[in-house]
Amino acid sequence: MSKVTPRITEYGYFGDPRRQCHCSPIQVQRYIDRISGPLLDRIDIHIEVPAVNYRDLKSGDGGLSSQEVRQMVTNARNVQASRFAGSRISANAMMTPKMIKQHCQLDSSSENLLEQAMTALGLSARAYTRILKVARTIADLESAETVAAHHISEAINYRNLDRAMWR
């Protein structure tokens, strides 16, 4: 009797730069479609986090230190606490529509960028407000008074699963 060795096929590596995914586009789409649009709309940030290779981990050239990031976050949280003083709101994620209009005013280039993304990606009204809130937080992390086009662009890029390539 011969022993049959099971064939190991690499599934589930879609987007991995080092491993090949053998899923068909239809299989990938079906998998992604398992997450409902309304659920995705309620998640502020959805991004791919690629595996980091050993050499990069060992080198220690990871960008900002934990202490630097901590200081940026502390500063941003202090700005938000000041912004929302006297209200029950403590963070940008909790802003009401009225607060969004007040604290996320956009210049024409930012507005155009957001409009293009909304149209091209078919984003919902909920995704629109999520992008504005995340952009406001990015601006706070940079200690910027206003939300600029590059803040909007970064916030849009944090909406990976909204992208037209998935639909």
Chimera marker file (.cmm) of the C-alpha trace (Angstrom):
<marker_set name="trace">
<marker id="1" x="0.000" y="0.000" z="0.000" r="1" g="1" b="0" radius="0.5"/>
<marker id="2" x="1.391" y="3.352" z="-0.935" r="1" g="1" b="0" radius="0.5"/>
<marker id="3" x="1.031" y="6.246" z="1.389" r="1" g="1" b="0" radius="0.5"/>
<marker id="4" x="-0.498" y="9.373" z="-0.182" r="1" g="1" b="0" radius="0.5"/>
<marker id="5" x="0.998" y="12.632" z="0.924" r="1" g="1" b="0" radius="0.5"/>
<marker id="6" x="-1.589" y="15.384" z="0.956" r="1" g="1" b="0" radius="0.5"/>
<marker id="7" x="-0.890" y="18.186" z="-1.456" r="1" g="1" b="0" radius="0.5"/>
<marker id="8" x="-0.361" y="21.462" z="0.348" r="1" g="1" b="0" radius="0.5"/>
<marker id="9" x="-1.691" y="24.342" z="-1.672" r="1" g="1" b="0" radius="0.5"/>
<marker id="10" x="-1.027" y="27.880" z="-0.592" r="1" g="1" b="0" radius="0.5"/>
<marker id="11" x="-4.336" y="29.631" z="-0.206" r="1" g="1" b="0" radius="0.5"/>
<marker id="12" x="-4.905" y="32.771" z="1.752" r="1" g="1" b="0" radius="0.5"/>
<marker id="13" x="-1.822" y="34.711" z="0.736" r="1" g="1" b="0" radius="0.5"/>
<marker id="14" x="-3.556" y="37.319" z="-1.396" r="1" g="1" b="0" radius="0.5"/>
<marker id="15" x="-1.426" y="40.471" z="-1.371" r="1" g="1" b="0" radius="0.5"/>
<marker id="16" x="1.549" y="38.815" z="0.332" r="1" g="1" b="0" radius="0.5"/>
<marker id="17" x="4.743" y="39.931" z="-1.420" r="1" g="1" b="0" radius="0.5"/>
<marker id="18" x="6.633" y="36.722" z="-0.552" r="1" g="1" b="0" radius="0.5"/>
<marker id="19" x="4.049" y="33.988" z="-0.983" r="1" g="1" b="0" radius="0.5"/>
<marker id="20" x="1.922" y="33.243" z="-3.960" r="1" g="1" b="0" radius="0.5"/>
<marker id="21" x="-1.807" y="32.954" z="-3.486" r="1" g="1" b="0" radius="0.5"/>
<marker id="22" x="-3.459" y="30.338" z="-5.656" r="1" g="1" b="0" radius="0.5"/>
<marker id="23" x="-6.979" y="31.616" z="-5.123" r="1" g="1" b="0" radius="0.5"/>
<marker id="24" x="-8.937" y="32.657" z="-8.160" r="1" g="1" b="0" radius="0.5"/>
<marker id="25" x="-10.200" y="36.253" z="-8.314" r="1" g="1" b="0" radius="0.5"/>
<marker id="26" x="-13.694" y="34.894" z="-7.719" r="1" g="1" b="0" radius="0.5"/>
<marker id="27" x="-12.558" y="33.083" z="-4.552" r="1" g="1" b="0" radius="0.5"/>
<marker id="28" x="-10.883" y="36.258" z="-3.265" r="1" g="1" b="0" radius="0.5"/>
<marker id="29" x="-13.997" y="38.299" z="-4.022" r="1" g="1" b="0" radius="0.5"/>
<marker id="30" x="-16.267" y="35.773" z="-2.304" r="1" g="1" b="0" radius="0.5"/>
<marker id="31" x="-14.079" y="35.833" z="0.779" r="1" g="1" b="0" radius="0.5"/>
<marker id="32" x="-14.062" y="39.627" z="0.950" r="1" g="1" b="0" radius="0.5"/>
<marker id="33" x="-17.810" y="39.777" z="0.288" r="1" g="1" b="0" radius="0.5"/>
<marker id="34" x="-18.362" y="37.772" z="3.484" r="1" g="1" b="0" radius="0.5"/>
<marker id="35" x="-17.799" y="41.038" z="5.333" r="1" g="1" b="0" radius="0.5"/>
<marker id="36" x="-20.921" y="43.113" z="4.854" r="1" g="1" b="0" radius="0.5"/>
<marker id="37" x="-20.713" y="46.686" z="3.597" r="1" g="1" b="0" radius="0.5"/>
<marker id="38" x="-22.681" y="48.078" z="6.554" r="1" g="1" b="0" radius="0.5"/>
<marker id="39" x="-20.250" y="46.385" z="8.944" r="1" g="1" b="0" radius="0.5"/>
<marker id="40" x="-17.233" y="47.783" z="7.083" r="1" g="1" b="0" radius="0.5"/>
<marker id="41" x="-18.801" y="51.246" z="7.212" r="1" g="1" b="0" radius="0.5"/>
<marker id="42" x="-18.685" y="51.069" z="10.997" r="1" g="1" b="0" radius="0.5"/>
<marker id="43" x="-14.941" y="50.385" z="11.093" r="1" g="1" b="0" radius="0.5"/>
<marker id="44" x="-12.842" y="53.551" z="10.891" r="1" g="1" b="0" radius="0.5"/>
<marker id="45" x="-9.606" y="52.014" z="9.632" r="1" g="1" b="0" radius="0.5"/>
<marker id="46" x="-9.056" y="48.830" z="7.671" r="1" g="1" b="0" radius="0.5"/>
<marker id="47" x="-5.598" y="48.308" z="6.243" r="1" g="1" b="0" radius="0.5"/>
<marker id="48" x="-3.348" y="45.486" z="5.163" r="1" g="1" b="0" radius="0.5"/>
<marker id="49" x="-0.456" y="44.854" z="7.496" r="1" g="1" b="0" radius="0.5"/>
<marker id="50" x="2.203" y="42.913" z="5.615" r="1" g="1" b="0" radius="0.5"/>
<marker id="51" x="4.550" y="40.511" z="7.351" r="1" g="1" b="0" radius="0.5"/>
<marker id="52" x="7.881" y="42.036" z="8.325" r="1" g="1" b="0" radius="0.5"/>
<marker id="53" x="10.966" y="40.077" z="7.429" r="1" g="1" b="0" radius="0.5"/>
<marker id="54" x="13.549" y="39.153" z="10.038" r="1" g="1" b="0" radius="0.5"/>
<marker id="55" x="16.281" y="41.504" z="8.801" r="1" g="1" b="0" radius="0.5"/>
<marker id="56" x="13.964" y="44.504" z="9.030" r="1" g="1" b="0" radius="0.5"/>
<marker id="57" x="12.947" y="43.536" z="12.562" r="1" g="1" b="0" radius="0.5"/>
<marker id="58" x="16.540" y="43.006" z="13.630" r="1" g="1" b="0" radius="0.5"/>
<marker id="59" x="17.900" y="46.205" z="12.065" r="1" g="1" b="0" radius="0.5"/>
<marker id="60" x="15.978" y="48.440" z="14.431" r="1" g="1" b="0" radius="0.5"/>
<marker id="61" x="15.320" y="51.038" z="11.708" r="1" g="1" b="0" radius="0.5"/>
<marker id="62" x="11.621" y="51.090" z="12.486" r="1" g="1" b="0" radius="0.5"/>
<marker id="63" x="10.977" y="54.817" z="12.189" r="1" g="1" b="0" radius="0.5"/>
<marker id="64" x="9.649" y="56.585" z="15.252" r="1" g="1" b="0" radius="0.5"/>
<marker id="65" x="10.391" y="55.196" z="18.681" r="1" g="1" b="0" radius="0.5"/>
<marker id="66" x="7.586" y="54.103" z="20.975" r="1" g="1" b="0" radius="0.5"/>
<marker id="67" x="8.286" y="57.129" z="23.151" r="1" g="1" b="0" radius="0.5"/>
<marker id="68" x="7.953" y="59.497" z="20.171" r="1" g="1" b="0" radius="0.5"/>
<marker id="69" x="4.669" y="57.903" z="19.113" r="1" g="1" b="0" radius="0.5"/>
<marker id="70" x="3.419" y="58.023" z="22.689" r="1" g="1" b="0" radius="0.5"/>
<marker id="71" x="4.193" y="61.753" z="22.872" r="1" g="1" b="0" radius="0.5"/>
<marker id="72" x="2.395" y="62.419" z="19.580" r="1" g="1" b="0" radius="0.5"/>
<marker id="73" x="-0.675" y="60.505" z="20.762" r="1" g="1" b="0" radius="0.5"/>
<marker id="74" x="-0.652" y="62.248" z="24.138" r="1" g="1" b="0" radius="0.5"/>
<marker id="75" x="-0.451" y="65.637" z="22.432" r="1" g="1" b="0" radius="0.5"/>
<marker id="76" x="-3.289" y="64.732" z="20.051" r="1" g="1" b="0" radius="0.5"/>
<marker id="77" x="-5.457" y="63.487" z="22.920" r="1" g="1" b="0" radius="0.5"/>
<marker id="78" x="-4.797" y="66.737" z="24.810" r="1" g="1" b="0" radius="0.5"/>
<marker id="79" x="-5.851" y="68.752" z="21.751" r="1" g="1" b="0" radius="0.5"/>
<marker id="80" x="-9.043" y="66.704" z="21.505" r="1" g="1" b="0" radius="0.5"/>
<marker id="81" x="-9.757" y="67.062" z="25.228" r="1" g="1" b="0" radius="0.5"/>
<marker id="82" x="-9.416" y="70.828" z="24.851" r="1" g="1" b="0" radius="0.5"/>
<marker id="83" x="-11.520" y="70.877" z="21.681" r="1" g="1" b="0" radius="0.5"/>
<marker id="84" x="-14.376" y="68.976" z="23.307" r="1" g="1" b="0" radius="0.5"/>
<marker id="85" x="-14.105" y="70.483" z="26.809" r="1" g="1" b="0" radius="0.5"/>
<marker id="86" x="-17.523" y="70.875" z="28.372" r="1" g="1" b="0" radius="0.5"/>
<marker id="87" x="-19.111" y="68.163" z="26.232" r="1" g="1" b="0" radius="0.5"/>
<marker id="88" x="-19.501" y="64.422" z="26.688" r="1" g="1" b="0" radius="0.5"/>
<marker id="89" x="-17.248" y="63.910" z="23.682" r="1" g="1" b="0" radius="0.5"/>
<marker id="90" x="-13.634" y="62.949" z="24.383" r="1" g="1" b="0" radius="0.5"/>
<marker id="91" x="-12.282" y="61.965" z="20.961" r="1" g="1" b="0" radius="0.5"/>
<marker id="92" x="-12.696" y="62.760" z="17.272" r="1" g="1" b="0" radius="0.5"/>
<marker id="93" x="-14.316" y="59.371" z="16.669" r="1" g="1" b="0" radius="0.5"/>
<marker id="94" x="-17.258" y="60.492" z="18.804" r="1" g="1" b="0" radius="0.5"/>
<marker id="95" x="-17.959" y="63.743" z="16.925" r="1" g="1" b="0" radius="0.5"/>
<marker id="96" x="-21.522" y="64.530" z="15.948" r="1" g="1" b="0" radius="0.5"/>
<marker id="97" x="-22.356" y="65.734" z="12.416" r="1" g="1" b="0" radius="0.5"/>
<marker id="98" x="-22.444" y="69.315" z="13.705" r="1" g="1" b="0" radius="0.5"/>
<marker id="99" x="-18.989" y="68.920" z="15.259" r="1" g="1" b="0" radius="0.5"/>
<marker id="100" x="-17.639" y="67.396" z="12.057" r="1" g="1" b="0" radius="0.5"/>
<marker id="101" x="-18.771" y="70.488" z="10.133" r="1" g="1" b="0" radius="0.5"/>
<marker id="102" x="-17.134" y="72.714" z="12.703" r="1" g="1" b="0" radius="0.5"/>
<marker id="103" x="-13.809" y="70.877" z="13.193" r="1" g="1" b="0" radius="0.5"/>
<marker id="104" x="-13.264" y="69.256" z="9.785" r="1" g="1" b="0" radius="0.5"/>
<marker id="105" x="-13.665" y="72.186" z="7.416" r="1" g="1" b="0" radius="0.5"/>
<marker id="106" x="-11.933" y="71.483" z="4.119" r="1" g="1" b="0" radius="0.5"/>
<marker id="107" x="-10.300" y="73.742" z="1.574" r="1" g="1" b="0" radius="0.5"/>
<marker id="108" x="-11.184" y="73.302" z="-2.092" r="1" g="1" b="0" radius="0.5"/>
<marker id="109" x="-8.365" y="70.861" z="-2.901" r="1" g="1" b="0" radius="0.5"/>
<marker id="110" x="-9.271" y="68.657" z="0.077" r="1" g="1" b="0" radius="0.5"/>
<marker id="111" x="-12.945" y="68.811" z="-0.849" r="1" g="1" b="0" radius="0.5"/>
<marker id="112" x="-12.161" y="67.862" z="-4.469" r="1" g="1" b="0" radius="0.5"/>
<marker id="113" x="-10.002" y="64.949" z="-3.366" r="1" g="1" b="0" radius="0.5"/>
<marker id="114" x="-12.708" y="63.622" z="-1.067" r="1" g="1" b="0" radius="0.5"/>
<marker id="115" x="-15.378" y="64.044" z="-3.748" r="1" g="1" b="0" radius="0.5"/>
<marker id="116" x="-13.253" y="62.123" z="-6.267" r="1" g="1" b="0" radius="0.5"/>
<marker id="117" x="-12.694" y="59.304" z="-3.773" r="1" g="1" b="0" radius="0.5"/>
<marker id="118" x="-16.376" y="59.152" z="-2.895" r="1" g="1" b="0" radius="0.5"/>
<marker id="119" x="-17.301" y="58.879" z="-6.564" r="1" g="1" b="0" radius="0.5"/>
<marker id="120" x="-14.518" y="56.535" z="-7.683" r="1" g="1" b="0" radius="0.5"/>
<marker id="121" x="-14.832" y="54.171" z="-4.738" r="1" g="1" b="0" radius="0.5"/>
<marker id="122" x="-18.594" y="54.401" z="-4.328" r="1" g="1" b="0" radius="0.5"/>
<marker id="123" x="-18.252" y="55.282" z="-0.651" r="1" g="1" b="0" radius="0.5"/>
<marker id="124" x="-21.241" y="55.640" z="1.636" r="1" g="1" b="0" radius="0.5"/>
<marker id="125" x="-22.203" y="58.644" z="3.733" r="1" g="1" b="0" radius="0.5"/>
<marker id="126" x="-20.971" y="56.762" z="6.792" r="1" g="1" b="0" radius="0.5"/>
<marker id="127" x="-17.571" y="56.183" z="5.143" r="1" g="1" b="0" radius="0.5"/>
<marker id="128" x="-17.455" y="59.912" z="4.335" r="1" g="1" b="0" radius="0.5"/>
<marker id="129" x="-17.831" y="60.854" z="8.007" r="1" g="1" b="0" radius="0.5"/>
<marker id="130" x="-15.326" y="58.195" z="9.067" r="1" g="1" b="0" radius="0.5"/>
<marker id="131" x="-12.773" y="59.612" z="6.635" r="1" g="1" b="0" radius="0.5"/>
<marker id="132" x="-13.294" y="63.116" z="8.002" r="1" g="1" b="0" radius="0.5"/>
<marker id="133" x="-12.905" y="61.952" z="11.606" r="1" g="1" b="0" radius="0.5"/>
<marker id="134" x="-9.742" y="59.982" z="10.825" r="1" g="1" b="0" radius="0.5"/>
<marker id="135" x="-8.329" y="62.916" z="8.821" r="1" g="1" b="0" radius="0.5"/>
<marker id="136" x="-9.000" y="65.219" z="11.798" r="1" g="1" b="0" radius="0.5"/>
<marker id="137" x="-7.092" y="62.768" z="14.023" r="1" g="1" b="0" radius="0.5"/>
<marker id="138" x="-4.186" y="62.610" z="11.569" r="1" g="1" b="0" radius="0.5"/>
<marker id="139" x="-4.071" y="66.410" z="11.584" r="1" g="1" b="0" radius="0.5"/>
<marker id="140" x="-4.089" y="66.362" z="15.399" r="1" g="1" b="0" radius="0.5"/>
<marker id="141" x="-1.172" y="63.905" z="15.420" r="1" g="1" b="0" radius="0.5"/>
<marker id="142" x="0.738" y="66.408" z="13.251" r="1" g="1" b="0" radius="0.5"/>
<marker id="143" x="-0.352" y="69.295" z="15.500" r="1" g="1" b="0" radius="0.5"/>
<marker id="144" x="-2.065" y="70.875" z="12.486" r="1" g="1" b="0" radius="0.5"/>
<marker id="145" x="-4.841" y="73.378" z="13.054" r="1" g="1" b="0" radius="0.5"/>
<marker id="146" x="-6.765" y="72.453" z="9.906" r="1" g="1" b="0" radius="0.5"/>
<marker id="147" x="-7.443" y="69.299" z="7.937" r="1" g="1" b="0" radius="0.5"/>
<marker id="148" x="-5.388" y="69.430" z="4.736" r="1" g="1" b="0" radius="0.5"/>
<marker id="149" x="-5.506" y="67.420" z="1.506" r="1" g="1" b="0" radius="0.5"/>
<marker id="150" x="-2.702" y="65.097" z="2.633" r="1" g="1" b="0" radius="0.5"/>
<marker id="151" x="-4.683" y="64.270" z="5.797" r="1" g="1" b="0" radius="0.5"/>
<marker id="152" x="-7.712" y="63.411" z="3.658" r="1" g="1" b="0" radius="0.5"/>
<marker id="153" x="-5.538" y="61.351" z="1.321" r="1" g="1" b="0" radius="0.5"/>
<marker id="154" x="-4.053" y="59.356" z="4.197" r="1" g="1" b="0" radius="0.5"/>
<marker id="155" x="-7.487" y="58.762" z="5.729" r="1" g="1" b="0" radius="0.5"/>
<marker id="156" x="-8.823" y="57.526" z="2.373" r="1" g="1" b="0" radius="0.5"/>
<marker id="157" x="-5.882" y="55.139" z="2.132" r="1" g="1" b="0" radius="0.5"/>
<marker id="158" x="-6.906" y="53.640" z="5.466" r="1" g="1" b="0" radius="0.5"/>
<marker id="159" x="-10.140" y="52.435" z="3.827" r="1" g="1" b="0" radius="0.5"/>
<marker id="160" x="-8.591" y="49.477" z="1.943" r="1" g="1" b="0" radius="0.5"/>
<marker id="161" x="-11.715" y="47.347" z="1.906" r="1" g="1" b="0" radius="0.5"/>
<marker id="162" x="-13.791" y="50.163" z="0.400" r="1" g="1" b="0" radius="0.5"/>
<marker id="163" x="-11.568" y="50.264" z="-2.663" r="1" g="1" b="0" radius="0.5"/>
<marker id="164" x="-13.116" y="49.703" z="-6.082" r="1" g="1" b="0" radius="0.5"/>
<marker id="165" x="-10.661" y="46.851" z="-6.691" r="1" g="1" b="0" radius="0.5"/>
<marker id="166" x="-12.600" y="44.820" z="-4.126" r="1" g="1" b="0" radius="0.5"/>
<marker id="167" x="-15.955" y="45.449" z="-5.722" r="1" g="1" b="0" radius="0.5"/>
<link id1="1" id2="2" r="1" g="1" b="0" radius="0.2"/>
<link id1="2" id2="3" r="1" g="1" b="0" radius="0.2"/>
<link id1="3" id2="4" r="1" g="1" b="0" radius="0.2"/>
<link id1="4" id2="5" r="1" g="1" b="0" radius="0.2"/>
<link id1="5" id2="6" r="1" g="1" b="0" radius="0.2"/>
<link id1="6" id2="7" r="1" g="1" b="0" radius="0.2"/>
<link id1="7" id2="8" r="1" g="1" b="0" radius="0.2"/>
<link id1="8" id2="9" r="1" g="1" b="0" radius="0.2"/>
<link id1="9" id2="10" r="1" g="1" b="0" radius="0.2"/>
<link id1="10" id2="11" r="1" g="1" b="0" radius="0.2"/>
<link id1="11" id2="12" r="1" g="1" b="0" radius="0.2"/>
<link id1="12" id2="13" r="1" g="1" b="0" radius="0.2"/>
<link id1="13" id2="14" r="1" g="1" b="0" radius="0.2"/>
<link id1="14" id2="15" r="1" g="1" b="0" radius="0.2"/>
<link id1="15" id2="16" r="1" g="1" b="0" radius="0.2"/>
<link id1="16" id2="17" r="1" g="1" b="0" radius="0.2"/>
<link id1="17" id2="18" r="1" g="1" b="0" radius="0.2"/>
<link id1="18" id2="19" r="1" g="1" b="0" radius="0.2"/>
<link id1="19" id2="20" r="1" g="1" b="0" radius="0.2"/>
<link id1="20" id2="21" r="1" g="1" b="0" radius="0.2"/>
<link id1="21" id2="22" r="1" g="1" b="0" radius="0.2"/>
<link id1="22" id2="23" r="1" g="1" b="0" radius="0.2"/>
<link id1="23" id2="24" r="1" g="1" b="0" radius="0.2"/>
<link id1="24" id2="25" r="1" g="1" b="0" radius="0.2"/>
<link id1="25" id2="26" r="1" g="1" b="0" radius="0.2"/>
<link id1="26" id2="27" r="1" g="1" b="0" radius="0.2"/>
<link id1="27" id2="28" r="1" g="1" b="0" radius="0.2"/>
<link id1="28" id2="29" r="1" g="1" b="0" radius="0.2"/>
<link id1="29" id2="30" r="1" g="1" b="0" radius="0.2"/>
<link id1="30" id2="31" r="1" g="1" b="0" radius="0.2"/>
<link id1="31" id2="32" r="1" g="1" b="0" radius="0.2"/>
<link id1="32" id2="33" r="1" g="1" b="0" radius="0.2"/>
<link id1="33" id2="34" r="1" g="1" b="0" radius="0.2"/>
<link id1="34" id2="35" r="1" g="1" b="0" radius="0.2"/>
<link id1="35" id2="36" r="1" g="1" b="0" radius="0.2"/>
<link id1="36" id2="37" r="1" g="1" b="0" radius="0.2"/>
<link id1="37" id2="38" r="1" g="1" b="0" radius="0.2"/>
<link id1="38" id2="39" r="1" g="1" b="0" radius="0.2"/>
<link id1="39" id2="40" r="1" g="1" b="0" radius="0.2"/>
<link id1="40" id2="41" r="1" g="1" b="0" radius="0.2"/>
<link id1="41" id2="42" r="1" g="1" b="0" radius="0.2"/>
<link id1="42" id2="43" r="1" g="1" b="0" radius="0.2"/>
<link id1="43" id2="44" r="1" g="1" b="0" radius="0.2"/>
<link id1="44" id2="45" r="1" g="1" b="0" radius="0.2"/>
<link id1="45" id2="46" r="1" g="1" b="0" radius="0.2"/>
<link id1="46" id2="47" r="1" g="1" b="0" radius="0.2"/>
<link id1="47" id2="48" r="1" g="1" b="0" radius="0.2"/>
<link id1="48" id2="49" r="1" g="1" b="0" radius="0.2"/>
<link id1="49" id2="50" r="1" g="1" b="0" radius="0.2"/>
<link id1="50" id2="51" r="1" g="1" b="0" radius="0.2"/>
<link id1="51" id2="52" r="1" g="1" b="0" radius="0.2"/>
<link id1="52" id2="53" r="1" g="1" b="0" radius="0.2"/>
<link id1="53" id2="54" r="1" g="1" b="0" radius="0.2"/>
<link id1="54" id2="55" r="1" g="1" b="0" radius="0.2"/>
<link id1="55" id2="56" r="1" g="1" b="0" radius="0.2"/>
<link id1="56" id2="57" r="1" g="1" b="0" radius="0.2"/>
<link id1="57" id2="58" r="1" g="1" b="0" radius="0.2"/>
<link id1="58" id2="59" r="1" g="1" b="0" radius="0.2"/>
<link id1="59" id2="60" r="1" g="1" b="0" radius="0.2"/>
<link id1="60" id2="61" r="1" g="1" b="0" radius="0.2"/>
<link id1="61" id2="62" r="1" g="1" b="0" radius="0.2"/>
<link id1="62" id2="63" r="1" g="1" b="0" radius="0.2"/>
<link id1="63" id2="64" r="1" g="1" b="0" radius="0.2"/>
<link id1="64" id2="65" r="1" g="1" b="0" radius="0.2"/>
<link id1="65" id2="66" r="1" g="1" b="0" radius="0.2"/>
<link id1="66" id2="67" r="1" g="1" b="0" radius="0.2"/>
<link id1="67" id2="68" r="1" g="1" b="0" radius="0.2"/>
<link id1="68" id2="69" r="1" g="1" b="0" radius="0.2"/>
<link id1="69" id2="70" r="1" g="1" b="0" radius="0.2"/>
<link id1="70" id2="71" r="1" g="1" b="0" radius="0.2"/>
<link id1="71" id2="72" r="1" g="1" b="0" radius="0.2"/>
<link id1="72" id2="73" r="1" g="1" b="0" radius="0.2"/>
<link id1="73" id2="74" r="1" g="1" b="0" radius="0.2"/>
<link id1="74" id2="75" r="1" g="1" b="0" radius="0.2"/>
<link id1="75" id2="76" r="1" g="1" b="0" radius="0.2"/>
<link id1="76" id2="77" r="1" g="1" b="0" radius="0.2"/>
<link id1="77" id2="78" r="1" g="1" b="0" radius="0.2"/>
<link id1="78" id2="79" r="1" g="1" b="0" radius="0.2"/>
<link id1="79" id2="80" r="1" g="1" b="0" radius="0.2"/>
<link id1="80" id2="81" r="1" g="1" b="0" radius="0.2"/>
<link id1="81" id2="82" r="1" g="1" b="0" radius="0.2"/>
<link id1="82" id2="83" r="1" g="1" b="0" radius="0.2"/>
<link id1="83" id2="84" r="1" g="1" b="0" radius="0.2"/>
<link id1="84" id2="85" r="1" g="1" b="0" radius="0.2"/>
<link id1="85" id2="86" r="1" g="1" b="0" radius="0.2"/>
<link id1="86" id2="87" r="1" g="1" b="0" radius="0.2"/>
<link id1="87" id2="88" r="1" g="1" b="0" radius="0.2"/>
<link id1="88" id2="89" r="1" g="1" b="0" radius="0.2"/>
<link id1="89" id2="90" r="1" g="1" b="0" radius="0.2"/>
<link id1="90" id2="91" r="1" g="1" b="0" radius="0.2"/>
<link id1="91" id2="92" r="1" g="1" b="0" radius="0.2"/>
<link id1="92" id2="93" r="1" g="1" b="0" radius="0.2"/>
<link id1="93" id2="94" r="1" g="1" b="0" radius="0.2"/>
<link id1="94" id2="95" r="1" g="1" b="0" radius="0.2"/>
<link id1="95" id2="96" r="1" g="1" b="0" radius="0.2"/>
<link id1="96" id2="97" r="1" g="1" b="0" radius="0.2"/>
<link id1="97" id2="98" r="1" g="1" b="0" radius="0.2"/>
<link id1="98" id2="99" r="1" g="1" b="0" radius="0.2"/>
<link id1="99" id2="100" r="1" g="1" b="0" radius="0.2"/>
<link id1="100" id2="101" r="1" g="1" b="0" radius="0.2"/>
<link id1="101" id2="102" r="1" g="1" b="0" radius="0.2"/>
<link id1="102" id2="103" r="1" g="1" b="0" radius="0.2"/>
<link id1="103" id2="104" r="1" g="1" b="0" radius="0.2"/>
<link id1="104" id2="105" r="1" g="1" b="0" radius="0.2"/>
<link id1="105" id2="106" r="1" g="1" b="0" radius="0.2"/>
<link id1="106" id2="107" r="1" g="1" b="0" radius="0.2"/>
<link id1="107" id2="108" r="1" g="1" b="0" radius="0.2"/>
<link id1="108" id2="109" r="1" g="1" b="0" radius="0.2"/>
<link id1="109" id2="110" r="1" g="1" b="0" radius="0.2"/>
<link id1="110" id2="111" r="1" g="1" b="0" radius="0.2"/>
<link id1="111" id2="112" r="1" g="1" b="0" radius="0.2"/>
<link id1="112" id2="113" r="1" g="1" b="0" radius="0.2"/>
<link id1="113" id2="114" r="1" g="1" b="0" radius="0.2"/>
<link id1="114" id2="115" r="1" g="1" b="0" radius="0.2"/>
<link id1="115" id2="116" r="1" g="1" b="0" radius="0.2"/>
<link id1="116" id2="117" r="1" g="1" b="0" radius="0.2"/>
<link id1="117" id2="118" r="1" g="1" b="0" radius="0.2"/>
<link id1="118" id2="119" r="1" g="1" b="0" radius="0.2"/>
<link id1="119" id2="120" r="1" g="1" b="0" radius="0.2"/>
<link id1="120" id2="121" r="1" g="1" b="0" radius="0.2"/>
<link id1="121" id2="122" r="1" g="1" b="0" radius="0.2"/>
<link id1="122" id2="123" r="1" g="1" b="0" radius="0.2"/>
<link id1="123" id2="124" r="1" g="1" b="0" radius="0.2"/>
<link id1="124" id2="125" r="1" g="1" b="0" radius="0.2"/>
<link id1="125" id2="126" r="1" g="1" b="0" radius="0.2"/>
<link id1="126" id2="127" r="1" g="1" b="0" radius="0.2"/>
<link id1="127" id2="128" r="1" g="1" b="0" radius="0.2"/>
<link id1="128" id2="129" r="1" g="1" b="0" radius="0.2"/>
<link id1="129" id2="130" r="1" g="1" b="0" radius="0.2"/>
<link id1="130" id2="131" r="1" g="1" b="0" radius="0.2"/>
<link id1="131" id2="132" r="1" g="1" b="0" radius="0.2"/>
<link id1="132" id2="133" r="1" g="1" b="0" radius="0.2"/>
<link id1="133" id2="134" r="1" g="1" b="0" radius="0.2"/>
<link id1="134" id2="135" r="1" g="1" b="0" radius="0.2"/>
<link id1="135" id2="136" r="1" g="1" b="0" radius="0.2"/>
<link id1="136" id2="137" r="1" g="1" b="0" radius="0.2"/>
<link id1="137" id2="138" r="1" g="1" b="0" radius="0.2"/>
<link id1="138" id2="139" r="1" g="1" b="0" radius="0.2"/>
<link id1="139" id2="140" r="1" g="1" b="0" radius="0.2"/>
<link id1="140" id2="141" r="1" g="1" b="0" radius="0.2"/>
<link id1="141" id2="142" r="1" g="1" b="0" radius="0.2"/>
<link id1="142" id2="143" r="1" g="1" b="0" radius="0.2"/>
<link id1="143" id2="144" r="1" g="1" b="0" radius="0.2"/>
<link id1="144" id2="145" r="1" g="1" b="0" radius="0.2"/>
<link id1="145" id2="146" r="1" g="1" b="0" radius="0.2"/>
<link id1="146" id2="147" r="1" g="1" b="0" radius="0.2"/>
<link id1="147" id2="148" r="1" g="1" b="0" radius="0.2"/>
<link id1="148" id2="149" r="1" g="1" b="0" radius="0.2"/>
<link id1="149" id2="150" r="1" g="1" b="0" radius="0.2"/>
<link id1="150" id2="151" r="1" g="1" b="0" radius="0.2"/>
<link id1="151" id2="152" r="1" g="1" b="0" radius="0.2"/>
<link id1="152" id2="153" r="1" g="1" b="0" radius="0.2"/>
<link id1="153" id2="154" r="1" g="1" b="0" radius="0.2"/>
<link id1="154" id2="155" r="1" g="1" b="0" radius="0.2"/>
<link id1="155" id2="156" r="1" g="1" b="0" radius="0.2"/>
<link id1="156" id2="157" r="1" g="1" b="0" radius="0.2"/>
<link id1="157" id2="158" r="1" g="1" b="0" radius="0.2"/>
<link id1="158" id2="159" r="1" g="1" b="0" radius="0.2"/>
<link id1="159" id2="160" r="1" g="1" b="0" radius="0.2"/>
<link id1="160" id2="161" r="1" g="1" b="0" radius="0.2"/>
<link id1="161" id2="162" r="1" g="1" b="0" radius="0.2"/>
<link id1="162" id2="163" r="1" g="1" b="0" radius="0.2"/>
<link id1="163" id2="164" r="1" g="1" b="0" radius="0.2"/>
<link id1="164" id2="165" r="1" g="1" b="0" radius="0.2"/>
<link id1="165" id2="166" r="1" g="1" b="0" radius="0.2"/>
<link id1="166" id2="167" r="1" g="1" b="0" radius="0.2"/>
</marker_set>
